[in-house]
């Protein structure tokens, strides 16, 4: 006789000898409470490990197929094993900042530092008037990509392309307030913005919004 002995696991699965039922219309299996038996009808309310109140239990039917741990309702298994329910997720409303725990020094004595939020630069404001007359601007739209032209921002280096807006002032039928056209470009990353007046084929700067972003930080 060999001196080696193999210790067999004591008992079978926790659900051995228990009533196994299947929820109506769902593949998940449930474990009936100890001593409960299945009625003859195919759909019934029966006390389950996860819902011991038979009046509140879901409709189920007896199950005589294969049973594996992965196919059993996790709540039934936790109840059968006496394990606690998992902690419920705490929902934080959008726009509400959650309080961070107090920082503790690292084991080596160094102090942990919080990672700062990504800076947000306020949208550049288009000039409302020029020469004492109001300007009507179109909404910002993506600037077209021109062949052999680098669309990256000259200040922060964002690859772009940025956005552009068109403006107009006066009317082509007016002699006292003739039609004037304007153009503005801005970087969507750092909000560097320049507005121009179209004079023939030339563009003359009428306003410039200096970015607060560090120069070249996107390069």
LINFEN-V335762 format. One record per residue. N is the residue number from 0. RES is the residue in one small letter. SS is DSSP state (helix for helix, strand for strand, loop for the rest). PHI is phi in whole degrees, -180 to 180 (* if undefined). OMEGA is omega in whole degrees, -180 to 180 (999 if undefined). Layout:
n:N res:RES ss:SS phi:PHI omega:OMEGA
n:N res:RES ss:SS phi:PHI omega:OMEGA
This chain:
n:0 res:x ss:loop phi:* omega:-180
n:1 res:x ss:loop phi:-73 omega:178
n:2 res:x ss:loop phi:-80 omega:180
n:3 res:x ss:loop phi:-83 omega:178
n:4 res:x ss:loop phi:-133 omega:178
n:5 res:x ss:loop phi:-103 omega:-180
n:6 res:x ss:loop phi:-85 omega:180
n:7 res:x ss:loop phi:-82 omega:178
n:8 res:x ss:loop phi:-62 omega:-179
n:9 res:x ss:loop phi:-76 omega:176
n:10 res:x ss:loop phi:72 omega:179
n:11 res:x ss:loop phi:-102 omega:178
n:12 res:x ss:loop phi:-60 omega:-178
n:13 res:x ss:loop phi:-59 omega:-176
n:14 res:x ss:loop phi:-90 omega:-180
n:15 res:x ss:loop phi:-59 omega:179
n:16 res:x ss:loop phi:84 omega:179
n:17 res:x ss:loop phi:-90 omega:175
n:18 res:x ss:loop phi:-75 omega:177
n:19 res:x ss:strand phi:-109 omega:-179
n:20 res:x ss:strand phi:-127 omega:179
n:21 res:x ss:strand phi:-119 omega:180
n:22 res:x ss:strand phi:-66 omega:-178
n:23 res:x ss:loop phi:-63 omega:177
n:24 res:x ss:loop phi:77 omega:-180
n:25 res:x ss:loop phi:-130 omega:-179
n:26 res:x ss:loop phi:-79 omega:-175
n:27 res:x ss:loop phi:-70 omega:179
n:28 res:x ss:strand phi:-101 omega:179
n:29 res:x ss:strand phi:-122 omega:179
n:30 res:x ss:strand phi:-109 omega:177
n:31 res:x ss:strand phi:-73 omega:179
n:32 res:x ss:loop phi:-65 omega:-176
n:33 res:x ss:loop phi:-60 omega:177
n:34 res:x ss:loop phi:89 omega:-179
n:35 res:x ss:loop phi:-78 omega:179
n:36 res:x ss:loop phi:-123 omega:-177
n:37 res:x ss:loop phi:-87 omega:174
n:38 res:x ss:loop phi:-65 omega:-177
n:39 res:x ss:loop phi:-77 omega:-178
n:40 res:x ss:loop phi:-71 omega:-175
n:41 res:x ss:loop phi:-73 omega:-179
n:42 res:x ss:loop phi:-123 omega:-174
n:43 res:x ss:strand phi:-160 omega:174
n:44 res:x ss:strand phi:-104 omega:-178
n:45 res:x ss:loop phi:-137 omega:-180
n:46 res:x ss:loop phi:-63 omega:-179
n:47 res:x ss:strand phi:-116 omega:178
n:48 res:x ss:loop phi:-61 omega:-180
n:49 res:x ss:loop phi:-83 omega:178
n:50 res:x ss:loop phi:-136 omega:-176
n:51 res:x ss:loop phi:-69 omega:178
n:52 res:x ss:loop phi:-83 omega:-176
n:53 res:x ss:loop phi:-62 omega:-179
n:54 res:x ss:loop phi:-71 omega:180
n:55 res:x ss:loop phi:-103 omega:-178
n:56 res:x ss:loop phi:-70 omega:179
n:57 res:x ss:loop phi:-74 omega:176
n:58 res:x ss:strand phi:-68 omega:-179
n:59 res:x ss:strand phi:-139 omega:174
n:60 res:x ss:strand phi:-139 omega:-179
n:61 res:x ss:strand phi:-59 omega:-179
n:62 res:x ss:loop phi:-128 omega:180
n:63 res:x ss:loop phi:-121 omega:180
n:64 res:x ss:loop phi:-90 omega:-180
n:65 res:x ss:loop phi:-67 omega:-179
n:66 res:x ss:loop phi:-129 omega:174
n:67 res:x ss:loop phi:-126 omega:-178
n:68 res:x ss:helix phi:-60 omega:-178
n:69 res:x ss:helix phi:-70 omega:-179
n:70 res:x ss:helix phi:-93 omega:-178
n:71 res:x ss:strand phi:-93 omega:178
n:72 res:x ss:loop phi:-55 omega:-179
n:73 res:x ss:helix phi:-58 omega:180
n:74 res:x ss:helix phi:-67 omega:177
n:75 res:x ss:helix phi:-63 omega:180
n:76 res:x ss:helix phi:-64 omega:179
n:77 res:x ss:helix phi:-63 omega:179
n:78 res:x ss:helix phi:-67 omega:-179
n:79 res:x ss:helix phi:-66 omega:-178
n:80 res:x ss:helix phi:-91 omega:-179
n:81 res:x ss:loop phi:74 omega:-180
n:82 res:x ss:loop phi:-87 omega:-180
n:83 res:x ss:loop phi:-72 omega:176
n:84 res:x ss:loop phi:-71 omega:178
n:85 res:x ss:loop phi:-64 omega:-179
n:86 res:x ss:loop phi:-66 omega:-178
n:87 res:x ss:loop phi:-69 omega:178
n:88 res:x ss:loop phi:-69 omega:179
n:89 res:x ss:loop phi:-98 omega:-178
n:90 res:x ss:loop phi:-85 omega:178
n:91 res:x ss:loop phi:-108 omega:-180
n:92 res:x ss:loop phi:-58 omega:179
n:93 res:x ss:loop phi:-62 omega:178
n:94 res:x ss:loop phi:85 omega:180
n:95 res:x ss:loop phi:-104 omega:-179
n:96 res:x ss:loop phi:-78 omega:178
n:97 res:x ss:loop phi:-87 omega:-180
n:98 res:x ss:loop phi:-76 omega:180
n:99 res:x ss:loop phi:-83 omega:178
n:100 res:x ss:loop phi:-67 omega:179
n:101 res:x ss:loop phi:-62 omega:-179
n:102 res:x ss:loop phi:-73 omega:178
n:103 res:x ss:loop phi:-118 omega:179
n:104 res:x ss:strand phi:-66 omega:177
n:105 res:x ss:loop phi:-67 omega:-179
n:106 res:x ss:loop phi:-56 omega:-178
n:107 res:x ss:loop phi:-88 omega:177
n:108 res:x ss:loop phi:95 omega:179
n:109 res:x ss:loop phi:-73 omega:178
n:110 res:x ss:strand phi:-93 omega:179
n:111 res:x ss:loop phi:-76 omega:180
n:112 res:x ss:loop phi:-117 omega:178
n:113 res:x ss:loop phi:-75 omega:178
n:114 res:x ss:loop phi:-76 omega:-178
n:115 res:x ss:loop phi:-68 omega:177
n:116 res:x ss:loop phi:-68 omega:176
n:117 res:x ss:loop phi:-66 omega:-177
n:118 res:x ss:loop phi:-64 omega:177
n:119 res:x ss:loop phi:-116 omega:-178
n:120 res:x ss:loop phi:-101 omega:-175
n:121 res:x ss:loop phi:-65 omega:-178
n:122 res:x ss:loop phi:-61 omega:-180
n:123 res:x ss:loop phi:-68 omega:-180
n:124 res:x ss:loop phi:-90 omega:177
n:125 res:x ss:loop phi:-75 omega:179
n:126 res:x ss:loop phi:-64 omega:-177
n:127 res:x ss:loop phi:-78 omega:-179
n:128 res:x ss:strand phi:-151 omega:175
n:129 res:x ss:strand phi:-152 omega:-178
n:130 res:x ss:loop phi:67 omega:179
n:131 res:x ss:loop phi:84 omega:180
n:132 res:x ss:strand phi:-122 omega:-177
n:133 res:x ss:strand phi:-70 omega:177
n:134 res:x ss:loop phi:-115 omega:175
n:135 res:x ss:strand phi:-100 omega:-176
n:136 res:x ss:strand phi:-106 omega:172
n:137 res:x ss:loop phi:-83 omega:176
n:138 res:x ss:loop phi:-64 omega:176
n:139 res:x ss:loop phi:-67 omega:176
n:140 res:x ss:strand phi:-133 omega:-180
n:141 res:x ss:strand phi:-62 omega:180
n:142 res:x ss:loop phi:-70 omega:179
n:143 res:x ss:loop phi:-68 omega:177
n:144 res:x ss:loop phi:-89 omega:-177
n:145 res:x ss:loop phi:-102 omega:-180
n:146 res:x ss:loop phi:-60 omega:179
n:147 res:x ss:loop phi:65 omega:175
n:148 res:x ss:loop phi:-126 omega:-179
n:149 res:x ss:loop phi:-77 omega:-178
n:150 res:x ss:loop phi:-83 omega:-177
n:151 res:x ss:loop phi:-70 omega:-179
n:152 res:x ss:loop phi:-72 omega:-180
n:153 res:x ss:loop phi:-73 omega:180
n:154 res:x ss:loop phi:-96 omega:-175
n:155 res:x ss:loop phi:-96 omega:179
n:156 res:x ss:loop phi:88 omega:177
n:157 res:x ss:loop phi:-58 omega:-174
n:158 res:x ss:loop phi:-64 omega:178
n:159 res:x ss:loop phi:69 omega:0
n:160 res:x ss:loop phi:-73 omega:179
n:161 res:x ss:loop phi:-83 omega:-180
n:162 res:x ss:strand phi:-127 omega:179
n:163 res:x ss:strand phi:-135 omega:177
n:164 res:x ss:strand phi:-141 omega:178
n:165 res:x ss:strand phi:-108 omega:179
n:166 res:x ss:strand phi:-130 omega:177
n:167 res:x ss:strand phi:-144 omega:-176
n:168 res:x ss:strand phi:-146 omega:178
n:169 res:x ss:loop phi:78 omega:-176
n:170 res:x ss:loop phi:-145 omega:178
n:171 res:x ss:loop phi:-67 omega:180
n:172 res:x ss:loop phi:-90 omega:-176
n:173 res:x ss:loop phi:-93 omega:176
n:174 res:x ss:loop phi:-91 omega:-179
n:175 res:x ss:loop phi:-89 omega:-180
n:176 res:x ss:loop phi:-135 omega:-175
n:177 res:x ss:loop phi:-67 omega:-179
n:178 res:x ss:loop phi:-70 omega:174
n:179 res:x ss:strand phi:-130 omega:-179
n:180 res:x ss:strand phi:-115 omega:-177
n:181 res:x ss:strand phi:-133 omega:-179
n:182 res:x ss:strand phi:-143 omega:179
n:183 res:x ss:strand phi:-137 omega:175
n:184 res:x ss:strand phi:-123 omega:176
n:185 res:x ss:strand phi:-145 omega:174
n:186 res:x ss:loop phi:-90 omega:-179
n:187 res:x ss:loop phi:-74 omega:-179
n:188 res:x ss:loop phi:-88 omega:-175
n:189 res:x ss:loop phi:-110 omega:178
n:190 res:x ss:loop phi:69 omega:170
n:191 res:x ss:loop phi:-64 omega:-173
n:192 res:x ss:strand phi:-138 omega:175
n:193 res:x ss:strand phi:-133 omega:178
n:194 res:x ss:strand phi:-110 omega:-176
n:195 res:x ss:strand phi:-126 omega:167
n:196 res:x ss:strand phi:-105 omega:178
n:197 res:x ss:strand phi:-84 omega:177
n:198 res:x ss:strand phi:-121 omega:-174
n:199 res:x ss:loop phi:65 omega:178
n:200 res:x ss:loop phi:-97 omega:-177
n:201 res:x ss:strand phi:-101 omega:174
n:202 res:x ss:strand phi:-120 omega:179
n:203 res:x ss:strand phi:-111 omega:-179
n:204 res:x ss:strand phi:-69 omega:176
n:205 res:x ss:strand phi:-116 omega:179
n:206 res:x ss:strand phi:-158 omega:179
n:207 res:x ss:strand phi:-143 omega:178
n:208 res:x ss:strand phi:-104 omega:-179
n:209 res:x ss:loop phi:-78 omega:-180
n:210 res:x ss:loop phi:-74 omega:175
n:211 res:x ss:loop phi:-94 omega:-180
n:212 res:x ss:loop phi:-76 omega:176
n:213 res:x ss:loop phi:-63 omega:-178
n:214 res:x ss:loop phi:-65 omega:176
n:215 res:x ss:loop phi:74 omega:-174
n:216 res:x ss:loop phi:-74 omega:178
n:217 res:x ss:loop phi:-98 omega:-177
n:218 res:x ss:loop phi:-78 omega:999
